[in-house]
Amino acid sequence: MSATLPPKAGWKFGNSTAGHLIGRFPHEKNIGPSRSRTILIRHDNSIILRERDAAGAPRHWILEIHFVDRTRMFGGFFEELLTIGPA
């Protein structure tokens, strides 16, 4: 949804992801493409956000939305904690 709504308003989605898993700075590690699919909110991540981790603990995610107007050269950023409780 975050990648399909901006064009309707004349914006572009300004990032390759829409957020990330919270952990010990998982977004700052050089983890490689196969692992990045499991900690980033993106089309090729097959993990259900409500799915628990390997230890059975709930996962928590950060939603990050970047909208960019390249013609007028400005953009906006929204970030929110997604606290995912038990299913």
C-alpha angles and dihedrals in degrees: 000000000000090000097045102046101058097064090057088061096041095261133116126225101250103206142048092235137041097214146316146246116270114240141110092331094300092171092058097055124093094238104155130241099284094054093041089064089065099049101039130074101236141122096271096050106106095184114113107233091229092053113115122237125253091276092052095252121136116258122232123205138196114223111213120185122185119186119185133191102200094184095057091032101233139099147181136238131204126186129181138167112243106207104196112200129192116306 
